[in-house]
Amino acid sequence: MSAVKTIRQQIIMLLNDAEMTALELSQSLGIQEKEVYDHLPHVYRSAVARGHRLRIRPSECLKCGFVFKDRNRFTPPGRCPRCKGTYLQKPAFKIFQSK
């Protein structure tokens, strides 16, 4: 009999296998996207504690190409600071083993 995995353990498993956005994680797990963003800081700490890294592919404005590379939050930005556009690519997450 296998143990039931928590949502955070399932997120870690999925992010070990592939780069995913919060929307893709929410669809895979059957939870709301907002709930995924609540779990990500804890997933980050768990990954670091295990000697892994959580890489974040930053959001990008699809109108002017601005990349939010200095953003430290897991949630997506609301609009682009350069062109004020709201058509943004959401950040994606992936767990890597540190070398």
The 8 nearest C-alpha neighbors of each residue, nearest first, counted from 0:
[[1, 2, 3, 4, 5, 9, 8, 6],
 [2, 0, 3, 4, 5, 8, 9, 12],
 [1, 3, 4, 0, 5, 8, 9, 6],
 [2, 4, 1, 5, 0, 8, 6, 9],
 [5, 3, 8, 2, 9, 6, 7, 1],
 [4, 6, 8, 7, 9, 3, 10, 2],
 [5, 7, 9, 8, 10, 4, 28, 38],
 [8, 6, 10, 9, 5, 11, 42, 38],
 [7, 9, 11, 5, 10, 6, 4, 12],
 [8, 10, 12, 6, 7, 11, 13, 5],
 [11, 9, 7, 13, 8, 12, 14, 6],
 [10, 12, 8, 14, 9, 13, 15, 7],
 [13, 11, 9, 15, 10, 14, 8, 16],
 [12, 14, 10, 16, 15, 11, 9, 17],
 [15, 13, 93, 11, 17, 16, 94, 12],
 [14, 16, 94, 12, 13, 17, 11, 93],
 [15, 17, 14, 13, 12, 18, 93, 94],
 [18, 16, 14, 15, 19, 93, 13, 94],
 [17, 19, 93, 92, 14, 91, 20, 16],
 [20, 18, 91, 92, 23, 17, 24, 21],
 [21, 19, 91, 23, 22, 90, 92, 24],
 [20, 22, 24, 23, 32, 35, 25, 19],
 [23, 21, 25, 20, 32, 24, 26, 19],
 [22, 24, 26, 20, 25, 21, 19, 27],
 [25, 23, 21, 27, 22, 26, 28, 20],
 [24, 26, 30, 22, 32, 28, 23, 27],
 [25, 27, 23, 29, 24, 28, 22, 30],
 [28, 26, 24, 25, 29, 23, 30, 22],
 [29, 27, 25, 26, 30, 24, 6, 9],
 [28, 30, 26, 25, 27, 31, 24, 32],
 [31, 29, 25, 28, 32, 34, 26, 35],
 [30, 32, 34, 33, 25, 35, 29, 26],
 [31, 33, 25, 35, 34, 22, 21, 30],
 [34, 32, 36, 31, 35, 37, 21, 25],
 [33, 35, 37, 31, 32, 36, 38, 30],
 [34, 36, 38, 32, 37, 33, 21, 39],
 [35, 37, 33, 39, 34, 38, 74, 73],
 [36, 38, 34, 35, 39, 33, 40, 41],
 [39, 37, 35, 36, 41, 40, 42, 7],
 [38, 40, 42, 36, 41, 37, 43, 35],
 [41, 39, 43, 42, 38, 44, 37, 73],
 [40, 42, 44, 43, 39, 38, 45, 7],
 [41, 43, 39, 45, 40, 44, 46, 38],
 [42, 44, 40, 46, 41, 45, 53, 39],
 [45, 43, 41, 47, 46, 42, 48, 40],
 [46, 44, 48, 42, 43, 47, 41, 49],
 [45, 47, 51, 43, 49, 44, 48, 52],
 [46, 48, 50, 51, 44, 49, 45, 52],
 [47, 49, 45, 46, 50, 44, 51, 43],
 [50, 48, 46, 47, 51, 45, 44, 96],
 [49, 51, 47, 48, 97, 46, 96, 52],
 [52, 50, 96, 46, 97, 47, 49, 95],
 [51, 53, 95, 94, 47, 46, 54, 97],
 [54, 52, 94, 93, 43, 95, 55, 46],
 [55, 53, 93, 92, 52, 94, 56, 95],
 [54, 56, 92, 91, 57, 53, 90, 93],
 [57, 55, 91, 90, 92, 54, 58, 68],
 [58, 56, 90, 67, 68, 55, 59, 66],
 [59, 57, 90, 89, 88, 67, 66, 87],
 [58, 60, 66, 88, 65, 87, 64, 61],
 [61, 59, 87, 64, 65, 62, 63, 79],
 [60, 62, 87, 64, 86, 63, 59, 88],
 [61, 63, 60, 64, 86, 84, 82, 87],
 [64, 62, 65, 60, 61, 82, 81, 84],
 [65, 63, 60, 61, 62, 59, 66, 87],
 [64, 66, 60, 59, 63, 67, 81, 79],
 [67, 65, 59, 68, 58, 64, 60, 57],
 [66, 68, 58, 57, 70, 69, 59, 65],
 [69, 67, 66, 57, 70, 58, 56, 71],
 [70, 68, 67, 71, 57, 66, 72, 58],
 [69, 71, 67, 68, 72, 57, 73, 76],
 [72, 70, 69, 73, 68, 74, 67, 57],
 [73, 71, 74, 70, 75, 76, 40, 69],
 [72, 74, 75, 36, 71, 39, 90, 40],
 [75, 73, 72, 36, 76, 90, 89, 21],
 [74, 76, 89, 90, 77, 73, 58, 72],
 [77, 75, 78, 74, 58, 79, 87, 89],
 [76, 78, 85, 75, 79, 87, 84, 86],
 [79, 77, 85, 84, 83, 76, 80, 87],
 [78, 80, 83, 84, 81, 82, 60, 85],
 [81, 79, 83, 82, 78, 84, 65, 67],
 [80, 82, 79, 83, 65, 63, 84, 78],
 [81, 83, 84, 79, 80, 63, 62, 78],
 [84, 82, 79, 80, 78, 81, 85, 77],
 [85, 83, 79, 82, 78, 86, 62, 60],
 [84, 86, 78, 87, 79, 77, 83, 60],
 [87, 85, 61, 84, 60, 62, 88, 78],
 [88, 86, 60, 61, 59, 85, 89, 58],
 [87, 89, 59, 58, 60, 61, 90, 86],
 [90, 88, 58, 75, 87, 91, 20, 59],
 [89, 91, 58, 57, 56, 20, 75, 55],
 [92, 90, 20, 56, 19, 55, 18, 89],
 [91, 93, 55, 18, 19, 54, 20, 56],
 [94, 92, 18, 14, 54, 53, 17, 15],
 [93, 95, 53, 15, 14, 52, 54, 51],
 [96, 94, 52, 51, 97, 53, 93, 15],
 [95, 97, 51, 52, 98, 50, 94, 15],
 [98, 96, 51, 50, 52, 95, 47, 49],
 [97, 96, 51, 50, 95, 52, 49, 47]]
